[in-house]
Amino acid sequence: MSIQILFKNKTFFRHIRYITSIIFVFLFMAHRALLCQTWEALQPEIPEGASLRDGAVLDAQTIWICTAFPGAVIRSEDGGINWEVKLQEPHTNYFHIQFVDSLHGWLLKGEELSSSPPYDYTLWRTSDGGNSWDQVSDLPEIRGGSSYTGIHFLDSLRGFAGWQDTI
């Protein structure tokens, strides 16, 4: 079994990432609105001081989020009512998360090399629904202080990682 990690630089992937985020929020809120007939804010319990970085909706009940500063991976299995921390590490940031099915997920992790970027980026995956995570690859260092802007996986073996250039 081999894993393909394809890297796409510049504007294309950044736009795909933003579009994906907008679609994620719209579809999730539209789904909730159709079920509840009202808008409702989700209140995940994230670590103090952490910033919400990314989310993945697997189905109407299963929602994953990841945070940075400090890093945590948090899951809800009841549509966002209750949340469970599945992974948490101080001095580690989780920037992006994606699941392609109920078992296979991907996580972009960045460990601080100093008090500000660049980070040491690694790609992690789960094949047991987030109960355990294994490092797949060190990602190439990005020159010029840029950072990875997203990941997108087509299936459990093929995906993309993108970054932005600094001006």
Secondary structure, DSSP 8 states (H G I E B T S, - for coil): ---EEEEE-SHHHHHHHHHHHHHHHHHHHHHHHHHHSS---------TT-EEEEEEE-SSS-EEEEEETTEEEEEESSTTSS-EEEEEETTEEEEEEEESSSS-EEEEEEEESSSSS-EEEEEEEESSTTS--EEEEE----GGG--EEEEEESSSSEEEEEE----
